[in-house]
Amino acid sequence: MFCVGGMIVIHANDSTTEVLSLLYKSRNDITEHITETNTNVDVKNALLSDTSIMMLGHGNQYGLFSKPNKSGKFDRLLITDKHVQFLRGKLCIGIWCYANVFAERYGLHGVFSGMIVSELQEAIDNHIVATKDEIDYEMELFTIRLKYCLENYKLEEIPKAMKCFDYSRTPLNKFNYNNIFYY
């Protein structure tokens, strides 16, 4: 149900967030896919061209990261406060850590994630006991379920629907499934 007309996808080619591509790979309404190879002007122009925006990957409360450099550091943001003026009034999906803080701060509309544990270090940092294999497996299920929700529910229904899809009720899943928000 998410998308009015065409949709822009902003998702860096980062192997650690590749699973999120399941959210858009089979869609036929993608008008543009922005990655780390695009310039800031490309991002701005893409945001101006459609009313639905899907932003995926790693990030923080200041925005969506590009691909990490060779030392594993993120030195570029694909989405920042400079893009907010182009995101207002659009339907947004923001799946990156603390996207909800970004959305709240700037009054954006759509579905946004809080902190999501997608890597072992994130589990350790959040005191969640889980193996890398468990995190990878559950992250794929989480993404498949979120895709289903995006295709079958109204945006405002998605946070509640995602909680209902947490069948295993592990600490990892409770954490992730309770960190989806609608604004």
Secondary structure by P-SEA (a helix, b strand, c coil): cccccbbbbbbccccccccccccccccccccccccccccaaaaaaaaacccbbbbbccccccccccccccccccccccccccccccccccbbbbbccaaaaaaaacccccbbbccccccaaaaaaacccccaaaaaaaaaaaaaaaaaaaacccccaaaaaaaaacccccaaaaaaaaccccc
